[in-house]
Amino acid sequence: MRKIIYLLGIVVTLSACDDSFLETAPNDALSPSTFWKNEKDLELALTGIYNGFESGGSLMYRDAGSDNAYNNFPWEGWTNIGNGNVSAADPGASYYNFGTINRSNEFLENVDKATEVSEEKRAIYKAQVRFIRAYNYYVLTTNYGDVPLITENFATPEEAKVPRDSREIIRKFIEDELKDVIGVLPESYPGGEYGKATKGAAQALLMRYYLYFKEYSKALTTAKEISGYSLNPTFEGLFDPANEQNSEVILSVQHTADFYAMDFTPFLPNGLGGWSSVVPTQSLVDAFEMTDGKTIEEARETGEYDPSNPYKNRDPRLRATIVYPGQVFANQVYLSIEEGSNDYYSTADNASKTGYNFKKYTTFMDLDPGSPYWNMGNDIYIFRYAEVLLTIAEAKVELGQIDNELYEAIDKVRLRANMPAVDRAKYSSQESLRKLVRNERRVEFAMEGLRRDDIIRWEIAGDVLNGDLIGVKRGTVLESTQPNGDHNVSLNLPANLIENRQFQAPKNYLLPIPQGAIDKNPNLKPNNTGY
């Protein structure tokens, strides 16, 4: 199957529409007299729009704004979002960018000028662009609340100085757009074109939108309407680049080695040449259950969990997601708990401060430790079918519909990971199931960009983010091994204190509009409450 190839030339051309909207109007964009003539022009313009609408790296970094991860380098933008120390003057990693929306508007204003294009294909082009624009508005309104709703481009910078529209207006726009394009987008594309927006992608975004805004009945209905997808047989196999076009994937960010590559340097351990830019927290590690389905708190009471050797008999997704002390990864034993090792937190700036590294998407290093990890073709998932199943489960929990359909949705995800089915007797109440489903989302989608939105929409961010962020306890990696080849460890020294995090609710439920945008468009004032 052919991926969308992101053409750098057309990206540069389309960049004439300023990427920081409301700073300059895109009046120097592609000229209608020289472009928008035929189907080839439409394909080139559409490719430029796909290039800007989401970033694989950004999705992976986003967990650093939650209790799942820590961003080691403040200049990358996520450290202060994670610890709550953001302001309009220093907004951290900003999503306040209208470049793709500008390009989408330009496309929709000019698409009808192209000749020798069937009306069916023209309608599909429009639907793809409207989906991408709706996706960008979803990101904007979930992060910033009220934002300008712009569906056409302006002729002058002065015309572009418009005020913010209410979140309610943005929400209605997103919902209406997605409902419209669902009826137009195909389930797949002829010729095996992979990576374009499909009916399933639009349904998945609408489902996620409903869930975020607590419209559980609509989320449930939409999730159950998504068809044609199934879980990949194994969790580990999901993230094998040779298997990235599997039946579970609904939409992904496309990458191609040597052309539009994915660089995994920020995620790998120092000992392998990585930067450890975004690393897992101890809190995330502790969220993975024991192999028999007990939480580590429950297993500690029965003696099954040994805090000095904590990675034994854990949910297999832990090993597939995180590089932990004693694990054999890329033919090396990870020694982050031992002073003097390349991965000990104080050895180098690029050593993980938590003593853990993310492994998800980097299993190619186990297959070939010499892989050019800075130049990989791995696609990064935006939507996959496991999210559909866990949305069905969550929506039914919140609606009080505790039935077999709910349990079966969770079971499918757990059994695929070689975890036991849900204990119906143990998890029979709404509150116990709510806790289970929320944790299932956490461990299933770690490092996939969902956790921050989850803890904000559940209104628990203040509970899980406030306080000291600590790493793994230090100690020794032992010679003895487990059946999977990993080494046992002895954690008997204090953990590293990394930082104190503060989350002020409701202030930090939204990010600040960057001061630079306000300076160029004073009509964006006032900023979000507290900034």
MOKA-V355565 format. One line per field, one symbol per residue. ss: DSSP state (a for helix, b for strand, c for the rest). phi: phi as a letter, one per 40 degrees, with the letter a starting at -180 (. if undefined). psi: psi as a letter, one per 20 degrees, with the letter a starting at -180 (. if undefined). A space follows every 10 residues. Layout:
ss = ???
phi = ???
psi = ???
This chain:
ss = cbbccccaaa aaaacccccc cccccccccc ccccccccaa aaaaaaaaaa aaaccaaaaa aaaaacccbb bccaaaccaa aaaccccccc ccccccccaa aaaaaaaaaa aaacccccaa aaaaaaaaaa aaaaaaaaaa aaaaccbccc cccccccccc ccccbcaaaa aaaaaaaaaa aaccccccca aabbccccaa aaaaaaaaaa aacccaaaaa aaaaaccccc ccccaaaacc aaacccccbb bbbccbcccb cbccccccca aacccccbbb caaaaaaccb cccccaaaaa aacccccccc cccbcaaaaa abbccccbbc cbbccccccc cccccccccc ccccccbbcc cccaaaaccc cccccbcccb bbbbaaaaaa aaaaaaaaac cccaaaaaaa aaaaaacccc ccccccccca aaaaaaaaaa aaaacccccc aaaaaaaccc aaaaacbbbb bbbbbbbbbb bcccccbbbb bbbbbbbbbb bcccccaaac ccccaaaaaa caaacccccc c
phi = .ccccccccc cccccdcdcb dgcacccbcd cccbbgcacc cccccccccd dccabccccc cccccbccab ccbdcchbcc cccgcbaccb cgccccabdc cdcccccccb ccccbfbccc ccccdccccc ccccdccccc cccbgcaccb bacbcbdccc cbccccdccc ccddcccccc cdcbcccabc ggcbhccbdc ccccccdcdc cdcgcccccc ccccccbgba ccdbcccdbc dcbcbccccc aaccbbdgbb ccbcdcbccd cbgcbfcbbc ccdcdccccc ccgccccccc ccgcbbccac ccfbddcccc bbcbdgccbf gbccbccbdh ccbcdbcadc ccccgbbcbd gbcccccadc dcccabbccb cbbacdcccc cdcccccccg ccaccccccc ddcccdcgbc ccccccbbcc cccdcccccc ccccbdgbgb ccccccccfb dccccchccb ccccibcccc bcdcgcccbb cbbdccccab bbbcccdccb cccdcdcccc adccccccdg b
psi = qpqpooohgh gggiihopin qjgqqlikap phiiakhahg ggggghghgh hihqpghggh hhiijajhrp ohohiiiigh ghjjlqrhhm ibopjmpjgh gghgggghhi hihprkpqhg hghhgghghh ggghghhggg hhhidpqpop jqqqhqhghi mqrqqqhggg ggggggghhg hhigqrhrqq jkppiqprgh ggghggghgg ggjkmhghgg gggiiprjqq qqhqghihjp hikilrihpg qqppqpqigm qpojgiiqqh ijjrilgpqq rhgggihprr hjiqrhgghh hijhpoiimi jplrphhghi hporpiqopl jqpokiippi rhjphjgqhj qpiijqqqhp ikihhhhnij qmiimqjpqp pgprhhhggh ggggghghik moahhgghgg gggghhjkqq rpohggmirg ghhgggghhg gghhjpjjjh gghghghilj hhgihpapoq aqqrcqprhq rrhjiqqqro ojqqrppgrp qpoopigjhq qqpphhhhhi niiiqqrqpi .
